Amino acid sequence: MKTVPVSLIVALVAFVVTYALTPVVRRMARRLGAIDYPGGRRINTRPTPRMGGVAIYVGFVVAAALAMVVTRPIELVRTAGAVYIQIPLALKTDRAVLGIMLGGTFLLACGIYDDLRGMRPAVKFLAMVTAAAVLIPFGLATQFVTNPLTGGTIPLGPWGALFTIVWVVAVVNIMNFIDGVDGLAAGIAAIAATILLLTATHKHDVVAISLAAALVGSAVGFLRHNFNPARIFMGDSGSMFLGYVLGGLSVMGLYKSYTAISLLVPILALGVPIADTAFAIIRRIRSGRPVYLPDREHLHHRLLDRGLTQRQTVFLLYLVSGGLGLGALALAGVIPIGVVITFGVVAAVVLIGARRMGLLTR
């Protein structure tokens, strides 16, 4: 008798649904006029449909719903006369899953409207805050933070709800900001979700495992269509939804963990977009520009301006995200620190070799 983990099935279903649905969404976006035309701060050289977040959302929801029904590993049973698959079914509901589904659906709808008609920054921000607040009555309000120096817990009391809202809105925005190069946001979301998946597996958190697996599958399924040269963009509907689920997952981990590194894991897993957003905010404040005003000075833009192609830029940022993610896993005790050191040495050798061979220039 062989067993197949539910998380693997969930990720595979999310991948297949998203991959198959994305071309349909691309045709729908063309008919609706949701298209990014070249020019301005955009780097695409041809008209490209957006609104790919719809496919990501459907793949995630279908897979997450499956995880609420399939409760235990699927078994391949062999008997003397037959071979059959045994699927243990039993509907299980979790308040956290329902909260993330509800808030994510609302934010996706706002993102679709933004992709089609455009939404004022203030209204979009209010939508993010509203979606983040939806998590509170479903039990996803962080009750404490940990002191990294002593390992003790600091109760937040009523401030826990505010912390949750601020954190989720921040993650939504950083995923929105990083979505500027083909395949970058989807790839980083997949990497970050994988880190959260491995951390949840280490802690035997079944609910978080299922949601993270669904997110990995849907992000990778979309990435096949979104990698350079992209045939479709995820749009705000996709970047905001991915950020919302990542934010909700990390809050779920904070709520269930009492370790001093509980907050460092999602921070490191999302290290690249967090750093990029922080630099963007500082840059805009120092220049006297509104924080929400887009520009062409993000990290990926700077790498492109230094001569890297889109694929080189994306692979480099994937590499950095992977390294930070491994560091997060080492801090969480999921993997030994030696793995991180080995990865760092190999990455350094690869980068030095690529530079000497001229692979990091046009």
HELIX and SHEET records of a PDB file:
HELIX    1   1 VAL A    6  LEU A   32  1                                  27    
HELIX    2   2 GLY A   53  ALA A   67  1                                  15    
HELIX    3   3 ARG A   95  ARG A  117  1                                  23    
HELIX    4   4 PRO A  121  VAL A  134  1                                  14    
HELIX    5   5 ILE A  136  PHE A  138  5                                   3    
HELIX    6   6 TRP A  159  ILE A  178  1                                  20    
HELIX    7   7 LEU A  184  HIS A  202  1                                  19    
HELIX    8   8 VAL A  206  ASN A  226  1                                  21    
HELIX    9   9 GLY A  235  LYS A  256  1                                  22    
HELIX   10  10 LEU A  264  ALA A  269  1                                   6    
HELIX   11  11 GLY A  271  ARG A  286  1                                  16    
HELIX   12  12 LEU A  299  ASP A  305  1                                   7    
HELIX   13  13 GLN A  310  LEU A  331  1                                  22    
HELIX   14  14 ILE A  337  ARG A  356  1                                  20    
SHEET    1   A 3 LYS A   2  VAL A   4  0                                        
SHEET    2   A 3 ILE A  74  ARG A  78 -1                                        
SHEET    3   A 3 VAL A  83  GLN A  86 -1                                        
SHEET    1   B 2 ILE A  35  ASP A  36  0                                        
SHEET    2   B 2 THR A  48  PRO A  49 -1                                        
SHEET    1   C 2 PHE A 144  THR A 146  0                                        
SHEET    2   C 2 THR A 153  PRO A 155 -1                                        
END                                                                             
